[in-house]
Amino acid sequence: MNEKQAEIQVVPLEEANENRFVRFLERDKILHVFTLYDMRNFKDKTRIWIALKNDDVLGYLFVFNDLIINTHGAPETMGELLNCISLTEPTIVIEPQHLETVKKLYEPIGPTDAASKGKITTYLVMRLSPSDFNPTMRHSVRMLGTGDLNEVVECLGEEWKTRVESAISRSVAYGAYLDRRLASVAIVPEIVDRIGFIRGVYTTPEHRNKGLAASACSALAKELMESGKIPVLWVAEDNVPARRIYEKLGFRRTGYTLLGFKAKKIS
């Protein structure tokens, strides 16, 4: 082990180093939004290891519910961080510069977004500023509440009822209507300080390409910004229809790219 590697110390996140780690995350809440959210709301399902050098955080590995691995930070820390875990078939979300190291231990077996052309999904991290906002409201839209959940089940199915209910209880959800029937939803399951993360936009297959998703997203983004929040989302680079909607509404790339894939540990 060379001197540079010897200076890096990998330790589990504990109370003694938590404040230092949170300060590191809060330097860029957009990049670390899920880590911050899950630490605050699902601490019992979250395991984190951090790489330190001279008491500075260089990188970290975050495991949620023993199913999802996230890595962030300096590439030279990833090998030691990955040695801390033994998950056999996780879902992995990483920064692109970590892929070479991760593939030494895990084989990508499928993308995390169905629109992806290969085994790895490339996500573009995007945000919306009030000055760029170009709302498109071609359909009737309204904020959804618990009284709408039966209609959500009827029109979109049980899975979306669960997701919409969770968003209503924690933040906000909007629906777009065609012929007075719910046909599209846009939801924000997570809000971290001023970051409103849009994660859940869905239109029934028979009603796509009619502007419904754009209408629901427009109403949702407007609600977020009027309450002082920054709309943020990830979109698969290969999901061209979704990218076009977000770009038309005014979402711009942050410069961050993430990779997601289902993986199998190499024996």
Stockholm file with secondary structure:
# STOCKHOLM 1.0

chainA/1-267         MNEKQAEIQVVPLEEANENRFVRFLERDKILHVFTLYDMRNFKDKTRIWIALKNDDVLGYLFVFNDLIINTHGAPETMGELLNCISLTEPTIVIEPQHLETVKKLYEPIGPTDAASKGKITTYLVMRLSPSDFNPTMRHSVRMLGTGDLNEVVECLGEEWKTRVESAISRSVAYGAYLDRRLASVAIVPEIVDRIGFIRGVYTTPEHRNKGLAASACSALAKELMESGKIPVLWVAEDNVPARRIYEKLGFRRTGYTLLGFKAKKIS
#=GR chainA/1-267 SS CCHHHHTCEEEECCHHHHHHHHHHHHTCTTTTHHHHHHHHHCGGGEEEEEEEETTEEEEEEEEETTTEEEEEECGGGHHHHHTTCCCSSCEEEECGGGHHHHTTTEEEEEESSTTCSSSSEEEEEEECCGGGCCCCCCSEEEECCGGGHHHHHHHHCHHHHHHHHHHHHHSEEEEEEETTEEEEEEEECEEETTEEECCCEEECGGGTTSSHHHHHHHHHHHHHHHTTCEEEEEEETTCHHHHHHHHHHTCEEEEEEEEEEEEEECC
#=GC SS_cons         CCHHHHTCEEEECCHHHHHHHHHHHHTCTTTTHHHHHHHHHCGGGEEEEEEEETTEEEEEEEEETTTEEEEEECGGGHHHHHTTCCCSSCEEEECGGGHHHHTTTEEEEEESSTTCSSSSEEEEEEECCGGGCCCCCCSEEEECCGGGHHHHHHHHCHHHHHHHHHHHHHSEEEEEEETTEEEEEEEECEEETTEEECCCEEECGGGTTSSHHHHHHHHHHHHHHHTTCEEEEEEETTCHHHHHHHHHHTCEEEEEEEEEEEEEECC
//
